[in-house]
């Protein structure tokens, strides 16, 4: 009985000692799972991109968490997690830049200025950026797995060849159209000269092998066609000119809504309009009446009409002498 009780006590004590270890294992597993939730959201260029520029080769990556290092030690440790290699596995030095303004954003650029010329980025070459599984975010979490971004650079030799071909084609096109335009101008000048001076039918018949009558008929037909074209052109120009003149005339004409009396414009001269009854009118009498009306209007004003500055001064001087 005593032995059984001792055996049971030993078993219970063993279980009591093993329980904390088991719980601790579970807790450590959950903590490890919590620390590997760092994920890459986007990258530019994306994995498998082609035609990437050779100059300033770099990869912009955005993660789902803030990746700004919490200390210099973490920054140094993260720098070792980035590696860039070419198609032959040769390493290319890189620099890592963290964004303090945008959360989760980093830039990994090829450091072509360090080392020898062997580190220069080549055209039409495949490069792969590798991010290690231990790359840490600000909160200490990691990706838990490697991230690879492959890209192929632009073939500059091919691009230069295409550019040169396009330049040659463009120059050839310019020469072709210039010659064509010159030829058309010469043909037009020749036709105008023949239209003014006329064509020697015998010389043209000998040159073309046609009869004189055919040459004359063809020349007359050309001449009639040219005259018709000139006539139409003149008519069109005349119509445009007439339209412009009419438009200017309409814009320059001033119209009033209804007739108005002279007094409405500010005139003080009153004239009486009498219908012509057939009687003769004395011109001197009309002139005298007009002069009398003008004097009445000017009377009492400080600045009589039609009076010069000399007359005003003369009048003032006369007044002073009388005093």
Secondary structure per residue as TSV (DSSP state, phi and psi in degrees):
chain	resnum	aa	ss	phi	psi
A	1	X	-	360.0	-44.6
A	2	X	H	-63.3	-38.5
A	3	X	H	-63.5	-40.9
A	4	X	H	-64.3	-42.3
A	5	X	H	-64.9	-39.8
A	6	X	H	-65.7	-38.6
A	7	X	H	-64.6	-40.9
A	8	X	H	-65.0	-40.6
A	9	X	H	-62.7	-41.6
A	10	X	H	-62.3	-42.6
A	11	X	H	-62.9	-43.6
A	12	X	H	-64.8	-40.5
A	13	X	H	-65.8	-38.1
A	14	X	H	-63.7	-44.6
A	15	X	H	-63.1	-40.1
A	16	X	H	-63.2	-36.3
A	17	X	H	-74.7	-32.5
A	18	X	H	-80.8	-23.6
A	19	X	H	-61.4	-49.4
A	20	X	H	-60.0	-36.0
A	21	X	H	-63.9	-40.5
A	22	X	H	-65.3	-45.4
A	23	X	H	-64.4	-37.8
A	24	X	H	-63.7	-38.0
A	25	X	H	-63.8	-41.9
A	26	X	H	-63.5	-42.6
A	27	X	H	-65.0	-39.1
A	28	X	H	-66.6	-37.7
A	29	X	H	-64.1	-43.1
A	30	X	H	-66.8	-36.6
A	31	X	H	-65.9	-41.4
A	32	X	H	-63.4	-38.5
A	33	X	H	-65.9	-35.7
A	34	X	H	-69.9	-26.3
A	35	X	T	-88.3	0.8
A	36	X	T	-117.5	33.3
A	37	X	-	-101.2	15.1
A	38	X	-	-77.7	126.7
A	39	X	-	-132.5	147.7
A	40	X	E	-83.5	125.6
A	41	X	E	-89.7	-56.2
A	42	X	E	-141.9	161.3
A	43	X	E	-144.9	149.5
A	44	X	E	-137.9	113.7
A	45	X	S	-72.6	160.8
A	46	X	-	-79.0	167.5
A	47	X	T	-63.5	127.8
A	48	X	T	90.1	6.7
A	49	X	E	-67.3	147.8
A	50	X	E	-124.3	159.2
A	51	X	E	72.5	29.3
A	52	X	E	-74.2	139.1
A	53	X	-	-62.4	140.1
A	54	X	S	-73.8	-40.5
A	55	X	T	-70.7	136.5
A	56	X	T	54.0	50.6
A	57	X	-	-64.0	122.1
A	58	X	E	-155.0	163.1
A	59	X	E	-129.8	125.0
A	60	X	E	-98.8	126.4
A	61	X	E	-124.8	140.4
A	62	X	E	-122.8	124.6
A	63	X	E	-103.1	167.2
A	64	X	S	-80.2	-1.8
A	65	X	S	-136.2	166.6
A	66	X	-	-70.2	128.8
A	67	X	-	-114.8	10.4
A	68	X	-	-65.8	121.9
A	69	X	-	-58.2	139.7
A	70	X	S	-77.4	-19.4
A	71	X	S	-153.9	169.2
A	72	X	H	-66.0	-32.6
A	73	X	H	-64.1	-42.7
A	74	X	H	-65.8	-37.3
A	75	X	H	-62.2	-44.2
A	76	X	H	-65.4	-39.7
A	77	X	H	-66.9	-39.2
A	78	X	H	-66.8	-35.6
A	79	X	H	-59.2	-30.8
A	80	X	T	-77.4	-10.7
A	81	X	T	-87.1	-6.3
A	82	X	E	-107.0	134.6
A	83	X	E	-148.5	136.5
A	84	X	E	-121.7	132.2
A	85	X	E	-132.2	154.7
A	86	X	-	-91.0	-169.2
A	87	X	T	-66.0	-21.6
A	88	X	T	-95.5	3.8
A	89	X	-	85.8	6.3
A	90	X	-	-75.7	134.6
A	91	X	E	-78.3	140.9
A	92	X	E	-115.4	124.3
A	93	X	-	-58.4	142.6
A	94	X	E	-132.0	159.0
A	95	X	E	-125.4	141.4
A	96	X	E	-110.6	127.8
A	97	X	E	-119.7	128.0
A	98	X	E	-100.4	143.1
A	99	X	-	-93.5	127.1
A	100	X	S	-89.4	-13.8
A	101	X	S	-94.4	-38.7
A	102	X	S	-108.9	123.5
A	103	X	T	-70.2	134.1
A	104	X	T	80.9	7.5
A	105	X	E	-104.1	129.8
A	106	X	E	-137.4	157.8
A	107	X	E	-127.1	126.4
A	108	X	E	-112.6	114.4
A	109	X	E	-115.8	144.0
A	110	X	E	-70.9	128.4
A	111	X	-	-91.9	84.6
A	112	X	T	-81.0	-8.8
A	113	X	T	-92.6	-2.9
A	114	X	S	-105.3	144.7
A	115	X	S	84.4	-160.6
A	116	X	-	-90.5	-178.0
A	117	X	G	-67.9	-11.6
A	118	X	G	-67.2	-16.5
A	119	X	G	-88.1	1.0
A	120	X	S	-65.6	143.6
A	121	X	-	-77.5	132.9
A	122	X	-	-102.6	156.6
A	123	X	T	-84.0	152.1
A	124	X	T	55.5	43.6
A	125	X	-	-127.4	145.6
A	126	X	E	-95.9	126.0
A	127	X	E	-120.6	146.4
A	128	X	E	-128.5	127.0
A	129	X	E	-97.2	127.0
A	130	X	E	-115.7	126.7
A	131	X	E	-108.0	123.2
A	132	X	-	-68.1	160.3
A	133	X	T	-70.0	-16.8
A	134	X	T	-99.0	14.8
A	135	X	-	-65.0	125.4
A	136	X	B	-103.4	144.1
A	137	X	-	-87.3	-179.7
A	138	X	T	-62.3	-35.8
A	139	X	T	-83.9	4.1
A	140	X	S	92.6	-5.9
A	141	X	-	-74.2	155.9
A	142	X	B	-126.9	173.6
A	143	X	-	-78.5	-28.9
A	144	X	S	76.9	-3.7
A	145	X	S	-156.6	160.2
A	146	X	-	-72.9	149.2
A	147	X	E	-119.4	127.1
A	148	X	E	-121.8	132.3
A	149	X	E	-127.4	110.5
A	150	X	E	-100.1	146.4
A	151	X	E	-151.8	151.6
A	152	X	E	-116.7	128.2
A	153	X	E	-78.2	162.7
A	154	X	-	-71.1	139.0
A	155	X	-	-80.3	97.2
A	156	X	H	-68.8	-33.6
A	157	X	H	-61.8	-43.4
A	158	X	H	-67.5	-40.8
A	159	X	H	-63.3	-40.6
A	160	X	H	-64.4	-40.9
A	161	X	H	-63.3	-43.1
A	162	X	H	-63.6	-40.8
A	163	X	H	-62.4	-42.7
A	164	X	H	-65.4	-39.5
A	165	X	H	-62.6	-43.3
A	166	X	H	-62.9	-39.1
A	167	X	H	-63.6	-42.7
A	168	X	H	-63.9	-43.1
A	169	X	H	-63.1	-39.5
A	170	X	H	-65.5	-43.0
A	171	X	H	-64.5	-41.3
A	172	X	H	-63.2	-40.4
A	173	X	H	-63.3	-40.7
A	174	X	H	-64.2	-42.4
A	175	X	H	-64.2	-42.8
A	176	X	H	-61.3	-48.8
A	177	X	H	-69.6	-31.1
A	178	X	H	-66.8	-45.8
A	179	X	H	-62.9	-39.6
A	180	X	H	-64.2	-42.3
A	181	X	H	-66.3	-39.9
A	182	X	H	-63.5	-41.1
A	183	X	H	-63.3	-40.8
A	184	X	H	-64.9	-41.1
A	185	X	H	-64.1	-41.7
A	186	X	H	-64.4	-40.2
A	187	X	H	-64.4	-40.4
A	188	X	H	-66.1	-43.0
A	189	X	H	-63.0	-38.9
A	190	X	H	-63.8	-43.4
A	191	X	H	-63.9	-40.4
A	192	X	H	-65.5	-39.7
A	193	X	H	-66.1	-43.0
A	194	X	H	-65.1	-33.7
A	195	X	H	-67.6	-37.1
A	196	X	H	-79.3	-48.6
A	197	X	H	-87.1	-25.1
A	198	X	-	90.3	167.1
A	199	X	-	-115.5	138.2
A	200	X	-	-77.2	107.6
A	201	X	H	-63.6	-35.0
A	202	X	H	-69.1	-41.4
A	203	X	H	-67.2	-41.5
A	204	X	H	-68.3	-37.0
A	205	X	H	-65.6	-39.4
A	206	X	H	-67.9	-36.1
A	207	X	H	-73.7	-41.5
A	208	X	H	-92.5	-16.4
A	209	X	-	82.5	8.4
A	210	X	-	-95.1	168.0
A	211	X	-	-76.6	161.7
A	212	X	H	-63.9	-38.7
A	213	X	H	-62.4	-41.0
A	214	X	H	-65.1	-40.9
A	215	X	H	-64.5	-43.0
A	216	X	H	-64.5	-43.7
A	217	X	H	-63.4	-41.9
A	218	X	H	-65.1	-41.7
A	219	X	H	-64.2	-43.3
A	220	X	H	-63.6	-37.8
A	221	X	H	-65.1	-43.1
A	222	X	H	-63.2	-42.6
A	223	X	H	-63.8	-43.8
A	224	X	H	-63.5	-40.9
A	225	X	H	-64.6	-41.1
A	226	X	H	-65.7	-42.7
A	227	X	H	-63.4	-38.4
A	228	X	H	-65.1	-40.7
A	229	X	H	-64.8	-40.9
A	230	X	H	-65.1	-40.5
A	231	X	H	-62.4	-45.1
A	232	X	H	-64.3	-39.2
A	233	X	H	-64.0	-41.4
A	234	X	H	-65.7	-40.5
A	235	X	H	-62.5	-42.0
A	236	X	H	-64.5	-43.6
A	237	X	H	-63.1	-40.7
A	238	X	H	-64.4	-40.0
A	239	X	H	-64.6	-42.5
A	240	X	H	-64.4	-42.2
A	241	X	H	-63.1	-43.1
A	242	X	H	-63.2	-38.9
A	243	X	H	-64.6	-40.9
A	244	X	H	-65.9	-43.9
A	245	X	H	-62.3	-42.9
A	246	X	H	-63.8	-39.0
A	247	X	H	-65.5	-42.7
A	248	X	H	-64.3	-40.5
A	249	X	H	-63.1	-41.8
A	250	X	H	-67.2	-37.6
A	251	X	H	-72.3	-30.3
A	252	X	H	-83.7	-23.0
A	253	X	-	-70.7	135.8
A	254	X	-	-105.3	127.0
A	255	X	-	-114.8	147.7
A	256	X	-	-114.6	154.6
A	257	X	S	-71.2	-36.2
A	258	X	S	-158.6	160.0
A	259	X	-	-63.1	146.2
A	260	X	-	-132.3	154.0
A	261	X	-	-75.1	161.3
A	262	X	G	-65.2	-34.0
A	263	X	G	-64.6	-26.3
A	264	X	G	-67.6	-21.2
A	265	X	G	-89.7	0.3
A	266	X	T	104.8	7.8
A	267	X	-	-83.5	138.4
A	268	X	-	-96.2	-5.5
A	269	X	-	-76.3	122.2
A	270	X	-	-105.2	122.3
A	271	X	-	-120.3	141.7
A	272	X	-	-104.2	124.0
A	273	X	-	-95.0	123.0
A	274	X	-	-117.8	132.0
A	275	X	-	-66.9	145.4
A	276	X	-	-70.7	119.8
A	277	X	-	-101.1	3.9
A	278	X	S	99.2	-9.6
A	279	X	-	-79.6	151.4
A	280	X	-	-77.9	143.1
A	281	X	-	-116.1	135.6
A	282	X	-	-80.3	121.9
A	283	X	H	-65.6	-37.5
A	284	X	H	-66.3	-37.6
A	285	X	H	-65.2	-42.2
A	286	X	H	-63.3	-41.3
A	287	X	H	-64.9	-39.8
A	288	X	H	-64.4	-42.2
A	289	X	H	-64.8	-38.6
A	290	X	H	-65.0	-41.3
A	291	X	H	-65.3	-39.3
A	292	X	H	-63.9	-41.7
A	293	X	H	-65.6	-36.0
A	294	X	H	-66.3	-40.7
A	295	X	H	-64.7	-38.8
A	296	X	H	-62.8	-39.5
A	297	X	H	-68.8	-33.8
A	298	X	H	-82.4	-17.8
A	299	X	T	-65.6	131.3
A	300	X	T	87.1	-3.0
A	301	X	-	-85.7	150.4
A	302	X	S	-78.9	-17.7
A	303	X	S	-135.0	78.6
A	304	X	-	-58.5	150.6
A	305	X	T	-70.2	153.9
A	306	X	T	58.6	29.5
A	307	X	-	-113.7	122.1
A	308	X	-	-80.4	171.9
A	309	X	H	-65.6	-35.1
A	310	X	H	-63.6	-40.6
A	311	X	H	-64.5	-39.0
A	312	X	H	-63.4	-45.7
A	313	X	H	-64.4	-38.5
A	314	X	H	-62.3	-41.2
A	315	X	H	-65.5	-39.5
A	316	X	H	-65.8	-41.2
A	317	X	H	-65.6	-36.7
A	318	X	H	-62.4	-40.2
A	319	X	H	-65.0	-37.8
A	320	X	H	-67.9	-39.2
A	321	X	H	-64.4	-38.6
A	322	X	H	-62.3	-38.7
A	323	X	-	-64.8	360.0
